Amino acid sequence: MPTRRAARERALELAYECEQRGLSADEVLNDLPVAPDAYARELVVGVDERREEIDALISKYSEHWALDRMPVIDRALLRLGTYELGWMIDTPTPVVITEAVELAKQYSTKDSGRFVNGLLARIAEDVRTEPV
């Protein structure tokens, strides 16, 4: 059974593919020869279903950064993290943020970790009741 970290990494790959190909999560998932882990699937489908709400939250807190100007990986990570913060309330806030930051450091620009951290922390303050 894959770890949550591996599931988030797979969800990032799938979210990236959805955006690059202009397809829905279901279209991408149905094309796969092997289904992803249930957690990865839940993340990607959840982001797809709540995309407008998620993008509105990201836009609200991303000062001087239009969503379409962000690196694609950062945008995908922010969407996944925002979904976890807002709709998967059993996942602790520090876990969501730390995992997104680590993936940003691994797959995106040198400044992406700080950017993702700051933005998800602000979103968490809005959508979560526990302190960040």
Residue pairs with C-beta under 8 A, 6 or more apart in sequence:
1 37
2 10
2 37
2 39
2 40
4 39
4 95
4 99
5 99
5 102
6 37
7 36
7 37
7 38
7 39
7 40
7 43
8 39
8 40
8 43
8 80
8 99
8 100
8 103
9 103
10 36
10 37
10 40
11 36
11 39
11 40
11 41
11 43
11 44
11 80
12 73
12 76
12 77
12 80
12 103
12 107
14 25
14 28
14 29
14 36
14 40
14 44
15 43
15 44
15 47
15 76
15 79
15 80
16 72
16 73
16 76
17 23
17 28
18 24
18 25
18 27
18 28
18 44
18 48
19 72
19 75
19 76
20 72
21 28
24 48
25 44
25 45
25 47
25 48
25 49
26 45
26 48
28 44
29 35
29 36
29 41
29 44
29 45
35 41
36 44
42 88
43 80
43 83
43 84
46 83
46 87
46 88
47 54
47 79
47 80
47 83
50 83
50 86
50 87
51 79
53 86
54 79
54 82
54 83
54 86
55 67
55 79
57 82
57 86
57 123
57 126
57 127
58 67
58 75
58 78
58 79
58 82
58 119
58 123
59 66
59 67
60 126
61 119
61 122
61 123
61 126
62 70
62 119
67 75
70 78
71 108
71 109
71 112
73 104
73 107
73 108
73 112
74 104
74 108
74 109
74 112
74 115
74 116
77 100
77 103
77 104
77 108
77 112
77 116
78 100
78 116
78 119
78 120
80 100
81 96
81 97
81 99
81 100
81 116
81 120
81 123
82 120
82 123
82 127
84 91
84 96
85 93
85 96
85 120
85 123
85 124
85 127
85 128
86 123
86 127
89 128
93 124
93 128
93 130
93 132
94 132
96 120
96 124
97 116
97 117
97 120
97 121
97 124
97 132
100 116
100 117
100 120
101 113
101 116
101 117
101 120
102 113
104 112
104 113
104 115
104 116
105 112
105 113
108 116
121 132
124 132
125 132
